[in-house]
Amino acid sequence: MRVMIWNSARGGMRSVVDAYRRDGFIERENVRLIAAYCDGGFLRRQIVLLAALVEFAWLLATRRIELVHIHAAMRGSFWRKHLFASLARTFRVPVILHLHGSEMRQFYEAQRPQVQHLIRRNLEKSDRVLVLSESWRSFIERIAPAARITVVPNYVTVPARPAADGRDGAEVLFLGLVGPRKGTFDLIEAFAGVAARHPAARLTVGGNGEVEKAATLVGERGLGAQVSLAGWVDGEGKTRLLERSSIYALPSYNEGLPMSVLEAMAAELAVVTTRVGGIPELITDGVDGLLLEPGDKQGLEASLDLLLGDGERRRAIAAAGRRRVETTYSDEVVLPLLHRIYAEVAR
């Protein structure tokens, strides 16, 4: 049996594991899922963590685990998953540590030397460390030279080609945690600059977080008729938004390799986003997306202006983005790689 330790709370990590389940990887690889974190209050989260540790320890003690695949982000997530990794090593079970999140460098550099040593030790004692991009590989190699690192990007299942001709070209979409890190407020400010020039344009903001602050900003900018705050959306609701939208905007300040950008490109939306994390490895500026520096609200406004006003350019970028995902970031490319890693580590 293989065990996967994951985070069932809303967000990119859950989207990754949901994709594994949907595409049959969990069943094919005989993986048992154990959630170490969830949405909800403090008490509920502690109960989930304790139950996960007890279940995991029992499986280890009864010698049922061949390897453990641990999904970890930063801060609390990293330390929670460190508990599982340490338990697995006590029983000599191979550990695959799969790093997500967007602020690994900031997380590491903010720690005291003793804590940095513990982080490095966790990385170097793992049988394999999976990272989302080459930029992450370079950073981990620098701080933990003995770590055994493989780049495994996030992936999406590319849907059947959408009826792009049915899109009106005026729908802009944002999906993610509403707040400064994802650039939500920058996007609303930039959209305010183009709204008058494109009166048919509409922006949908899907996500939880600082929704009330976003609503206040929408009201202050007089955008109530053109901006809607949809709250958290997933499943069929997210699919419908992707099918009707033409432009995807994610002006983040920090990212790993965002699932939402991959999903938007696969659904043939023209993407405008920022040069952070693994995004520059995914998108070539002006070819299969538009790239900006974080915080460049003028550039964001100009990019939205271009995509809203030039349908031919928008469709060309969207089509190129879909092709990019099909060739490098699809289930047909990434899941065989993960299968090979499982086979190598389990030997």
SERO-4910 file (N, C-alpha, C, O; in steps of 0.05 Angstrom, whole numbers):
BEGIN
 pado doro    nc1    nc2    nc3   cac1   cac2   cac3    cc1    cc2    cc3    oc1    oc2    oc3
  Met    A     17    -24      0      0      0      0     18     25      0     38     26     14
  Arg    A      9     45    -16     22     71    -14      3     90      1    -22     87     -1
  Val    A     13    108     17     -3    127     32      4    155     22     27    162     18
  Met    A    -17    172     18    -13    200     11    -25    217     33    -48    216     39
  Ile    A     -7    234     44    -16    253     64    -21    279     50     -4    290     36
  Trp    A    -45    290     54    -53    314     39    -69    333     56    -73    329     80
  Asn    A    -78    354     43    -93    376     56   -120    378     42   -121    385     18
  Ser    A   -141    372     56   -168    372     43   -181    400     43   -203    402     33
  Ala    A   -167    420     54   -179    447     54   -179    458     25   -164    449      8
  Arg    A   -196    478     20   -198    489     -7   -171    502    -15   -158    515      1
  Gly    A   -164    497    -40   -140    509    -50   -126    491    -71   -137    471    -79
  Gly    A   -103    500    -79    -89    486   -101    -80    458    -94    -82    441   -112
  Met    A    -72    453    -69    -63    426    -62    -86    406    -64    -83    384    -74
  Arg    A   -110    415    -55   -133    397    -58   -139    392    -87   -147    370    -94
  Ser    A   -137    413   -103   -142    410   -132   -124    389   -145   -133    373   -162
  Val    A    -98    388   -136    -80    369   -146    -89    340   -139    -90    323   -156
  Val    A    -95    336   -114   -102    309   -105   -129    301   -117   -134    278   -123
  Asp    A   -148    320   -119   -173    314   -132   -169    305   -161   -183    287   -170
  Ala    A   -149    317   -174   -143    308   -202   -132    280   -202   -139    264   -219
  Tyr    A   -115    273   -182   -105    246   -180   -128    226   -178   -128    205   -190
  Arg    A   -147    233   -161   -170    215   -157   -187    213   -183   -194    191   -191
  Arg    A   -193    236   -194   -210    237   -218   -198    221   -241   -213    208   -256
  Asp    A   -172    222   -244   -159    210   -267   -150    181   -261   -135    170   -278
  Gly    A   -157    170   -239   -152    142   -233   -125    135   -222   -119    112   -217
  Phe    A   -109    156   -216    -82    150   -206    -82    137   -179    -67    119   -173
  Ile    A   -100    147   -161   -101    137   -134   -108    107   -134    -96     91   -119
  Glu    A   -127    100   -151   -136     72   -152   -114     54   -165   -108     32   -155
  Arg    A   -103     64   -187    -83     48   -201    -58     42   -184    -46     21   -185
  Glu    A    -50     62   -168    -26     60   -152    -31     49   -124    -12     48   -107
  Asn    A    -56     41   -118    -62     30    -92    -55     49    -69    -40     42    -51
  Val    A    -65     74    -72    -59     95    -53    -81     99    -33   -105    100    -41
  Arg    A    -74    101     -8    -94    107     13    -90    136     21    -67    144     28
  Leu    A   -111    152     20   -109    181     26   -115    185     56   -133    174     67
  Ile    A    -97    202     68   -101    210     96    -99    240     97    -78    252     91
  Ala    A   -121    253    104   -122    283    105   -111    292    132   -121    283    153
  Ala    A    -91    309    132    -79    319    157    -88    347    164    -80    358    184
  Tyr    A   -105    359    147   -114    386    151   -141    389    136   -146    375    117
  Cys    A   -158    408    146   -184    411    133   -193    440    138   -181    455    153
  Asp    A   -214    447    124   -227    473    130   -241    470    157   -248    448    166
  Gly    A   -246    493    169   -261    493    195   -245    506    217   -224    518    212
  Gly    A   -256    505    241   -244    518    264   -220    503    275   -213    481    266
  Phe    A   -207    515    295   -182    505    307   -187    477    318   -170    459    313
  Leu    A   -208    473    333   -213    447    346   -216    425    325   -205    403    327
  Arg    A   -232    431    304   -237    411    283   -210    404    270   -205    380    264
  Arg    A   -194    423    264   -168    418    251   -150    401    268   -136    383    258
  Gln    A   -150    406    294   -133    390    312   -143    361    314   -127    342    315
  Ile    A   -169    357    314   -180    330    314   -172    315    289   -165    292    290
  Val    A   -175    328    266   -167    316    240   -138    308    240   -131    286    232
  Leu    A   -120    326    250    -92    320    251    -86    296    269    -71    278    262
  Leu    A    -98    296    293    -93    274    312   -103    248    300    -89    227    302
  Ala    A   -127    248    288   -137    223    276   -119    213    254   -115    189    250
  Ala    A   -108    232    238    -90    225    216    -65    212    227    -55    192    216
  Leu    A    -54    224    248    -29    213    260    -34    185    271    -17    167    268
  Val    A    -56    181    284    -63    155    296    -66    134    274    -55    112    275
  Glu    A    -81    141    253    -85    122    230    -58    115    217    -52     92    211
  Phe    A    -42    136    213    -16    132    199      3    115    216     16     96    206
  Ala    A      4    120    242     21    104    260     12     75    261     29     57    262
  Trp    A    -14     70    261    -24     43    261    -16     28    235     -8      5    236
  Leu    A    -19     42    212    -11     29    187     19     23    186     27      3    176
  Leu    A     35     41    197     64     37    199     70     13    217     86     -4    210
  Ala    A     57     13    240     63     -8    260     55    -36    250     68    -56    257
  Thr    A     35    -37    233     26    -63    222     39    -69    195     31    -88    181
  Arg    A     60    -54    188     76    -58    164     60    -60    138     65    -77    121
  Arg    A     41    -42    135     25    -42    111     33    -22     90     22    -22     68
  Ile    A     52     -5     97     59     18     79     85     12     64    105      6     76
  Glu    A     83     15     38    107     11     20    122     38     17    147     38     16
  Leu    A    107     59     14    119     86     13     98    106     21     74    101     20
  Val    A    107    130     28     89    152     35     95    176     18    118    185     16
  His    A     75    188      7     77    212    -10     63    235      5     39    235      9
  Ile    A     80    254     14     71    275     32     69    301     17     90    311      7
  His    A     46    313     15     42    339      3     45    360     25     31    359     45
  Ala    A     63    379     21     68    399     42     71    427     29     81    430      7
  Ala    A     61    447     44     65    475     36     83    487     56    102    474     66
  Met    A     79    512     63     97    526     81     85    529    109     62    521    113
  Arg    A    101    540    127     93    546    154     80    522    168     93    501    170
  Gly    A     56    525    177     43    503    192     42    477    177     46    456    188
  Ser    A     36    479    151     34    455    135     61    440    135     61    415    137
  Phe    A     83    454    132    109    441    132    114    426    158    124    403    157
  Trp    A    108    438    180    114    426    206     95    403    212    103    383    224
  Arg    A     69    405    204     51    383    207     61    359    192     62    336    202
  Lys    A     69    363    167     78    341    150    105    330    159    112    307    154
  His    A    121    347    173    146    337    185    141    315    205    157    296    207
  Leu    A    119    317    220    112    296    239    108    269    224    118    248    233
  Phe    A     94    270    202     89    245    187    115    234    175    120    210    175
  Ala    A    131    252    164    157    243    152    175    230    173    187    210    168
  Ser    A    176    242    197    192    231    219    182    203    227    198    185    232
  Leu    A    156    201    229    144    174    236    152    154    215    160    131    222
  Ala    A    149    161    190    155    142    168    184    133    169    190    110    166
  Arg    A    202    152    174    231    145    175    237    127    199    255    110    197
  Thr    A    223    131    220    227    113    244    222     84    236    235     66    246
  Phe    A    203     80    218    196     52    209    210     45    183    203     25    171
  Arg    A    229     62    174    244     57    150    226     55    125    232     39    107
  Val    A    205     71    124    188     72    101    197     96     84    201    118     94
  Pro    A    201     92     57    210    113     40    191    137     39    166    133     40
  Val    A    202    161     38    186    186     39    190    201     14    213    207      6
  Ile    A    168    208      0    168    228    -21    156    253    -10    133    253     -2
  Leu    A    171    275    -10    162    301      0    156    318    -24    174    325    -39
  His    A    131    326    -27    121    340    -50    114    369    -41     95    373    -27
  Leu    A    130    388    -50    128    416    -40    109    432    -58    111    433    -82
  His    A     90    445    -44     71    463    -57     74    491    -44     95    497    -33
  Gly    A     54    507    -46     55    534    -34     71    553    -52     80    545    -74
  Ser    A     74    577    -43     85    598    -60    108    613    -48    120    630    -61
  Glu    A    114    608    -23    133    625     -8    155    609      6    161    615     29
  Met    A    165    589     -7    185    572      6    210    588     13    221    585     35
  Arg    A    219    605     -5    243    621      0    239    639     24    256    640     42
  Gln    A    216    653     24    210    671     47    208    656     73    218    665     94
  Phe    A    194    633     72    191    616     96    218    607    107    223    609    131
  Tyr    A    236    598     89    262    588     98    279    611    109    291    609    130
  Glu    A    280    633     94    299    655    102    290    669    127    306    683    140
  Ala    A    264    666    135    254    679    159    261    664    184    256    673    207
  Gln    A    271    639    182    276    622    205    303    627    217    322    636    204
  Arg    A    305    620    243    331    620    257    349    598    245    339    579    234
  Pro    A    375    601    248    394    580    237    387    552    246    389    533    230
  Gln    A    379    548    271    373    521    281    348    510    266    348    486    260
  Val    A    329    527    261    305    518    247    311    513    217    301    494    205
  Gln    A    328    530    205    336    525    178    350    498    175    347    483    156
  His    A    366    491    195    380    465    195    359    442    195    363    422    181
  Leu    A    338    445    211    317    425    212    303    422    185    297    400    176
  Ile    A    298    445    172    285    444    146    303    430    126    294    413    111
  Arg    A    329    437    126    348    424    107    349    394    112    350    378     94
  Arg    A    349    387    138    351    358    145    326    343    135    329    321    125
  Asn    A    303    355    137    279    342    128    280    338     97    272    317     87
  Leu    A    290    358     83    292    356     54    313    335     46    308    318     29
  Glu    A    336    335     59    357    317     51    353    288     60    364    269     48
  Lys    A    336    284     81    331    257     90    307    244     74    302    220     77
  Ser    A    293    260     59    271    249     42    283    233     19    304    240      8
  Asp    A    270    211     12    280    194     -9    276    208    -36    291    202    -55
  Arg    A    257    226    -39    254    242    -62    239    268    -54    220    267    -39
  Val    A    248    290    -65    235    316    -61    223    324    -88    238    327   -108
  Leu    A    197    328    -90    184    336   -114    179    366   -113    167    376    -93
  Val    A    187    381   -133    182    410   -135    167    416   -161    166    400   -179
  Leu    A    155    439   -162    137    446   -184    151    458   -208    139    459   -230
  Ser    A    175    468   -205    188    482   -227    219    481   -224    229    474   -202
  Glu    A    233    488   -245    262    489   -244    272    511   -225    293    507   -213
  Ser    A    257    533   -223    266    554   -204    265    543   -175    283    550   -159
  Trp    A    245    527   -169    244    515   -142    267    495   -139    280    494   -118
  Arg    A    273    479   -160    295    461   -158    322    475   -152    337    466   -135
  Ser    A    326    498   -165    351    513   -160    353    522   -131    374    521   -119
  Phe    A    330    531   -120    331    541    -93    336    518    -73    352    521    -55
  Ile    A    322    496    -77    326    473    -59    354    462    -61    366    454    -41
  Glu    A    365    461    -85    393    452    -88    412    470    -73    432    460    -63
  Arg    A    406    495    -72    424    514    -59    424    510    -29    445    511    -16
  Ile    A    400    506    -17    398    504     12    402    475     22    410    471     45
  Ala    A    397    455      5    399    427     13    413    412     -9    399    397    -24
  Pro    A    439    414    -12    453    402    -35    450    372    -37    452    361    -59
  Ala    A    445    358    -15    443    329    -16    415    320    -22    410    295    -24
  Ala    A    396    338    -25    368    330    -31    366    317    -58    379    326    -77
  Arg    A    350    297    -61    345    283    -86    319    295    -98    297    289    -89
  Ile    A    322    312   -118    300    330   -127    291    321   -155    308    315   -172
  Thr    A    265    321   -159    254    317   -186    232    339   -190    216    344   -172
  Val    A    232    351   -213    211    370   -220    187    355   -230    188    340   -250
  Val    A    165    358   -216    139    346   -225    119    369   -225    108    376   -204
  Pro    A    113    380   -248     94    403   -248     66    394   -242     59    371   -244
  Asn    A     50    414   -233     22    409   -231     11    403   -259     24    410   -279
  Tyr    A    -12    390   -261    -23    383   -287    -53    387   -286    -65    389   -265
  Val    A    -65    387   -310    -94    387   -313   -101    368   -334    -86    362   -352
  Thr    A   -126    358   -333   -137    342   -355   -149    362   -374   -167    377   -368
  Val    A   -139    362   -399   -148    382   -418   -176    374   -428   -180    352   -437
  Pro    A   -195    392   -424   -223    385   -432   -227    385   -462   -209    394   -477
  Ala    A   -249    374   -471   -256    375   -499   -256    404   -507   -263    422   -492
  Arg    A   -248    409   -532   -246    436   -541   -272    452   -537   -293    443   -547
  Pro    A   -271    474   -522   -295    489   -517   -306    503   -541   -291    507   -561
  Ala    A   -331    510   -540   -343    525   -562   -335    554   -560   -350    572   -551
  Ala    A   -310    560   -567   -298    586   -563   -314    608   -578   -315    631   -569
  Asp    A   -326    601   -600   -341    621   -616   -365    631   -600   -376    652   -606
  Gly    A   -374    616   -580   -397    624   -564   -390    644   -543   -407    656   -530
  Arg    A   -364    649   -539   -355    669   -519   -356    696   -532   -350    700   -555
  Asp    A   -364    716   -515   -367    743   -527   -341    759   -524   -340    782   -534
  Gly    A   -321    748   -511   -295    762   -509   -294    783   -488   -273    796   -484
  Ala    A   -316    787   -473   -317    808   -453   -315    799   -424   -315    815   -406
  Glu    A   -314    772   -420   -314    761   -393   -286    756   -383   -271    741   -395
  Val    A   -279    770   -361   -253    767   -348   -258    751   -322   -277    756   -307
  Leu    A   -240    732   -316   -244    714   -293   -219    715   -275   -197    715   -284
  Phe    A   -224    714   -249   -203    710   -228   -213    688   -210   -236    688   -202
  Leu    A   -196    669   -204   -202    648   -185   -180    645   -165   -156    643   -173
  Gly    A   -186    645   -139   -165    642   -119   -172    655    -93   -194    666    -90
  Leu    A   -153    656    -75   -157    668    -49   -158    699    -53   -138    711    -63
  Val    A   -180    711    -46   -183    740    -50   -166    754    -29   -169    751     -5
  Gly    A   -147    770    -39   -129    785    -21   -105    796    -35   -103    793    -59
  Pro    A    -87    808    -20    -64    821    -33    -45    802    -47    -35    808    -69
  Arg    A    -40    778    -36    -20    760    -48    -27    752    -76     -9    750    -93
  Lys    A    -52    747    -81    -61    739   -108    -66    763   -126    -73    760   -149
  Gly    A    -62    788   -115    -66    811   -131    -94    819   -138   -100    832   -157
  Thr    A   -113    809   -121   -141    814   -127   -148    844   -128   -162    853   -146
  Phe    A   -137    859   -109   -144    887   -108   -131    902   -131   -142    922   -141
  Asp    A   -107    894   -138    -94    905   -162   -111    901   -187   -114    919   -203
  Leu    A   -123    877   -189   -140    871   -212   -164    888   -213   -172    898   -234
  Ile    A   -177    892   -190   -201    909   -189   -194    937   -197   -209    950   -212
  Glu    A   -172    947   -187   -163    974   -194   -157    976   -224   -166    996   -237
  Ala    A   -144    957   -235   -137    957   -264   -163    955   -280   -166    968   -301
  Phe    A   -181    938   -271   -207    935   -286   -222    961   -286   -236    968   -306
  Ala    A   -221    976   -264   -234   1002   -263   -224   1021   -285   -239   1037   -296
  Gly    A   -198   1018   -292   -187   1034   -313   -197   1028   -341   -197   1045   -359
  Val    A   -205   1002   -346   -214    995   -372   -244    993   -375   -255    991   -397
  Ala    A   -258    994   -353   -287    989   -353   -302   1010   -370   -320   1003   -385
  Ala    A   -294   1035   -368   -307   1056   -384   -302   1052   -414   -320   1057   -430
  Arg    A   -278   1044   -421   -271   1040   -450   -284   1014   -461   -287   1012   -485
  His    A   -291    996   -443   -303    971   -452   -328    966   -435   -328    949   -417
  Pro    A   -349    980   -441   -373    979   -424   -386    951   -422   -401    946   -404
  Ala    A   -380    934   -442   -392    907   -441   -375    888   -425   -383    865   -419
  Ala    A   -351    897   -417   -333    879   -402   -344    873   -374   -356    890   -361
  Arg    A   -339    848   -365   -348    840   -339   -325    824   -326   -311    808   -339
  Leu    A   -322    828   -300   -302    814   -284   -316    797   -263   -332    807   -247
  Thr    A   -310    771   -262   -320    754   -241   -297    746   -223   -276    735   -233
  Val    A   -300    751   -197   -279    744   -177   -290    720   -162   -309    723   -146
  Gly    A   -278    697   -166   -286    673   -151   -265    665   -130   -242    661   -137
  Gly    A   -274    663   -105   -255    656    -84   -264    665    -57   -281    683    -55
  Asn    A   -252    653    -36   -258    662     -9   -235    680      0   -217    686    -16
  Gly    A   -235    689     25   -215    707     35   -226    734     41   -247    736     54
  Glu    A   -213    756     32   -221    783     39   -242    793     20   -238    813      6
  Val    A   -264    779     19   -286    785      0   -299    812      7   -306    827    -11
  Glu    A   -303    817     33   -316    843     40   -299    866     32   -309    887     23
  Lys    A   -273    864     35   -255    886     26   -257    890     -4   -256    912    -14
  Ala    A   -258    868    -18   -261    870    -47   -288    883    -55   -289    899    -73
  Ala    A   -309    876    -40   -335    887    -46   -335    917    -41   -347    933    -56
  Thr    A   -321    926    -19   -319    954    -14   -304    969    -36   -313    990    -45
  Leu    A   -283    957    -46   -268    970    -68   -284    971    -93   -283    991   -108
  Val    A   -299    950    -99   -317    950   -123   -337    973   -120   -341    987   -140
  Gly    A   -348    977    -97   -367    999    -93   -354   1026    -96   -366   1043   -108
  Glu    A   -331   1029    -84   -317   1055    -85   -310   1062   -114   -310   1086   -121
  Arg    A   -304   1043   -131   -297   1048   -158   -321   1048   -177   -318   1052   -201
  Gly    A   -345   1045   -166   -369   1046   -182   -371   1024   -202   -380   1028   -225
  Leu    A   -362   1000   -194   -361    977   -213   -383    956   -208   -381    934   -218
  Gly    A   -403    964   -192   -423    944   -184   -437    930   -208   -445    907   -205
  Ala    A   -439    944   -230   -453    933   -253   -435    915   -270   -445    899   -286
  Gln    A   -409    917   -266   -390    902   -283   -373    881   -268   -359    865   -281
  Val    A   -374    882   -242   -357    863   -226   -376    847   -208   -392    858   -193
  Ser    A   -373    821   -208   -388    804   -190   -369    787   -173   -349    777   -183
  Leu    A   -376    784   -147   -360    769   -128   -375    742   -124   -396    742   -110
  Ala    A   -364    721   -134   -379    696   -135   -374    678   -111   -387    657   -108
  Gly    A   -355    686    -93   -348    668    -71   -333    644    -81   -324    643   -105
  Trp    A   -328    624    -64   -313    601    -72   -329    585    -92   -352    579    -88
  Val    A   -316    577   -114   -329    561   -135   -311    537   -141   -286    540   -143
  Asp    A   -323    514   -144   -308    491   -154   -327    472   -169   -350    479   -172
  Gly    A   -317    450   -178   -335    431   -192   -348    443   -217   -335    457   -233
  Glu    A   -374    438   -219   -388    447   -243   -390    477   -244   -390    489   -266
  Gly    A   -391    490   -221   -392    520   -221   -367    531   -233   -368    550   -249
  Lys    A   -344    520   -226   -319    530   -238   -317    524   -268   -309    540   -284
  Thr    A   -327    500   -275   -327    493   -304   -343    512   -320   -335    520   -342
  Arg    A   -367    520   -310   -384    539   -324   -370    566   -327   -372    578   -349
  Leu    A   -357    575   -306   -343    601   -308   -321    600   -329   -317    619   -344
  Leu    A   -306    578   -329   -284    575   -349   -295    574   -377   -283    585   -396
  Glu    A   -318    561   -381   -329    558   -407   -340    584   -419   -340    588   -443
  Arg    A   -349    602   -401   -361    626   -412   -341    650   -413   -346    670   -426
  Ser    A   -318    647   -399   -299    669   -398   -280    668   -421   -275    646   -433
  Ser    A   -268    691   -427   -248    692   -449   -220    699   -439   -200    693   -452
  Ile    A   -219    712   -416   -193    722   -405   -191    713   -376   -210    715   -361
  Tyr    A   -167    704   -369   -162    697   -341   -139    715   -331   -118    717   -343
  Ala    A   -144    727   -308   -124    746   -296   -117    736   -268   -134    732   -251
  Leu    A    -91    733   -263    -81    726   -237    -55    741   -232    -33    731   -236
  Pro    A    -57    766   -222    -34    783   -219    -20    779   -191    -18    798   -176
  Ser    A    -12    755   -186     -1    747   -160     26    759   -154     41    766   -172
  Tyr    A     32    761   -128     58    769   -118     76    745   -112    100    747   -112
  Asn    A     64    723   -106     78    698   -101     61    674   -111     37    674   -107
  Glu    A     74    655   -124     60    631   -132     81    608   -134    105    612   -134
  Gly    A     70    583   -134     87    560   -142     83    556   -171     96    568   -188
  Leu    A     64    538   -178     54    535   -205     24    532   -203     14    510   -200
  Pro    A     10    555   -206    -19    555   -198    -36    538   -216    -36    539   -240
  Met    A    -52    521   -203    -71    504   -217    -90    520   -233    -98    512   -255
  Ser    A    -99    543   -222   -119    558   -236   -109    569   -263   -125    570   -282
  Val    A    -84    575   -265    -73    584   -291    -73    561   -311    -80    564   -334
  Leu    A    -64    537   -302    -65    513   -319    -93    507   -328    -98    501   -352
  Glu    A   -112    509   -310   -140    503   -317   -151    523   -337   -165    516   -356
  Ala    A   -143    549   -334   -152    569   -353   -140    565   -380   -154    568   -400
  Met    A   -114    559   -381   -101    554   -407   -113    529   -421   -118    530   -445
  Ala    A   -118    508   -405   -130    484   -417   -158    490   -428   -166    477   -448
  Ala    A   -173    508   -415   -200    515   -424   -199    536   -446   -220    546   -455
  Glu    A   -175    543   -455   -171    562   -477   -180    591   -471   -194    603   -486
  Leu    A   -172    600   -447   -174    628   -440   -147    641   -445   -126    629   -441
  Ala    A   -147    666   -453   -122    682   -454   -115    690   -426   -131    702   -412
  Val    A    -90    684   -418    -82    688   -390    -63    712   -388    -45    715   -404
  Val    A    -69    729   -369    -50    751   -361    -43    746   -332    -61    745   -314
  Thr    A    -17    744   -326     -8    737   -299     20    749   -295     29    766   -310
  Thr    A     34    741   -274     58    754   -266     82    735   -267     79    710   -267
  Arg    A    106    747   -268    131    731   -270    140    723   -241    159    734   -230
  Val    A    126    704   -230    132    694   -204    132    663   -204    118    651   -220
  Gly    A    147    651   -185    148    622   -183    154    608   -209    173    616   -223
  Gly    A    139    588   -215    143    572   -240    128    583   -264    129    570   -285
  Ile    A    114    605   -261     98    615   -283    115    622   -308    106    616   -330
  Pro    A    139    635   -305    154    641   -330    164    616   -345    170    617   -368
  Glu    A    164    593   -331    171    568   -345    147    557   -360    150    541   -379
  Leu    A    123    565   -352     99    556   -365     91    574   -389     82    564   -410
  Ile    A     94    600   -385     84    620   -405    107    636   -417    125    646   -403
  Thr    A    107    637   -443    125    655   -458    109    681   -464     89    680   -478
  Asp    A    119    703   -454    104    728   -456     98    735   -485    115    735   -502
  Gly    A     72    741   -490     64    749   -516     57    726   -535     47    730   -557
  Val    A     64    701   -527     59    678   -543     35    662   -533     15    659   -547
  Asp    A     38    651   -509     16    635   -498      5    647   -472     -8    633   -456
  Gly    A     10    673   -468      0    688   -445     14    715   -444     32    720   -460
  Leu    A      5    731   -426     18    757   -422     29    758   -394     15    751   -375
  Leu    A     54    767   -391     67    767   -365     74    796   -356     82    812   -372
  Leu    A     70    800   -330     76    827   -318     93    823   -294     97    801   -284
  Glu    A    104    845   -284    117    845   -258     95    848   -236     75    862   -241
  Pro    A     99    835   -213     79    839   -192     76    868   -184     95    883   -182
  Gly    A     51    876   -181     45    904   -173     44    924   -196     39    947   -191
  Asp    A     48    915   -220     47    933   -244     18    936   -253      8    924   -271
  Lys    A      4    954   -239    -25    958   -245    -29    971   -272    -48    965   -286
  Gln    A    -11    989   -280    -13   1001   -306     -9    980   -328    -24    980   -348
  Gly    A     10    963   -325     14    941   -344     -9    922   -345    -17    913   -366
  Leu    A    -21    917   -322    -44    899   -321    -68    912   -336    -82    899   -351
  Glu    A    -72    938   -331    -93    952   -345    -89    951   -375   -107    946   -391
  Ala    A    -64    956   -384    -58    955   -413    -62    927   -424    -72    925   -447
  Ser    A    -55    907   -409    -59    879   -419    -89    872   -422    -97    860   -442
  Leu    A   -105    880   -402   -134    876   -404   -145    892   -428   -162    881   -442
  Asp    A   -136    916   -431   -144    933   -454   -139    919   -480   -156    917   -498
  Leu    A   -115    908   -483   -107    894   -507   -125    870   -512   -136    866   -534
  Leu    A   -129    853   -492   -144    828   -496   -173    833   -500   -187    818   -515
  Leu    A   -184    854   -487   -212    861   -491   -217    873   -518   -239    871   -530
  Gly    A   -197    887   -529   -201    902   -553   -192    888   -579   -201    896   -600
  Asp    A   -176    868   -577   -165    854   -600   -172    825   -599   -157    809   -588
  Gly    A   -195    818   -611   -204    790   -609   -186    770   -623   -182    748   -613
  Glu    A   -174    778   -645   -156    760   -659   -132    753   -642   -124    730   -641
  Arg    A   -120    773   -630    -96    769   -613   -104    752   -589    -90    734   -581
  Arg    A   -127    758   -577   -136    743   -553   -140    714   -560   -131    696   -545
  Arg    A   -152    708   -582   -157    680   -590   -131    665   -597   -128    642   -591
  Ala    A   -112    679   -609    -86    667   -615    -71    659   -590    -60    637   -588
  Ile    A    -71    677   -571    -57    672   -545    -71    649   -531    -58    631   -520
  Ala    A    -98    649   -531   -113    628   -517   -107    600   -530   -104    581   -515
  Ala    A   -107    599   -556   -102    574   -570    -73    564   -565    -69    540   -561
  Ala    A    -54    582   -564    -26    574   -559    -24    565   -530     -8    546   -525
  Gly    A    -38    577   -512    -37    568   -484    -48    540   -480    -37    524   -465
  Arg    A    -69    534   -494    -80    507   -493    -60    486   -504    -56    465   -492
  Arg    A    -47    493   -526    -27    474   -537     -4    470   -518      6    448   -516
  Arg    A      4    491   -504     26    489   -485     19    470   -463     36    453   -455
  Val    A     -5    471   -452    -14    453   -431    -16    425   -441     -7    406   -428
  Glu    A    -26    421   -465    -29    394   -477     -3    380   -479     -1    356   -474
  Thr    A     18    394   -486     44    381   -492     61    377   -467     79    360   -467
  Thr    A     57    393   -446     76    391   -423     62    388   -396     74    377   -378
  Tyr    A     37    397   -393     25    399   -367     -2    383   -365    -20    390   -350
  Ser    A     -4    363   -381    -28    347   -381    -25    321   -365     -2    314   -358
  Asp    A    -47    308   -359    -45    283   -344    -29    262   -360    -16    245   -347
  Glu    A    -30    262   -386    -16    242   -402     14    245   -400     29    227   -406
  Val    A     23    269   -392     52    274   -389     61    270   -360     82    257   -355
  Val    A     46    281   -341     55    282   -313     51    256   -298     68    247   -283
  Leu    A     28    243   -302     22    219   -286     41    196   -292     49    182   -273
  Pro    A     50    191   -317     70    170   -321     97    177   -307    110    159   -297
  Leu    A    104    202   -305    128    210   -291    125    203   -261    143    193   -249
  Leu    A    102    209   -249     97    203   -221     97    173   -216    107    164   -196
  His    A     87    158   -235     87    129   -233    116    118   -232    122    101   -216
  Arg    A    133    129   -249    161    121   -249    175    127   -223    191    112   -213
  Ile    A    169    151   -212    181    158   -186    172    139   -164    189    131   -148
  Tyr    A    147    132   -163    137    113   -144    153     87   -146    161     75   -126
  Ala    A    156     77   -171    170     52   -175    199     53   -166    209     34   -154
  Glu    A    212     76   -171    240     79   -163    243     80   -133    261     67   -122
  Val    A    226     95   -120    229    100    -91    221     75    -75    232     70    -54
  Ala    A    202     59    -86    192     36    -71    210     12    -73    206     -8    -59
  Arg    A    231     13    -89    249    -10    -92    263    -17    -65    279    -35    -64
***
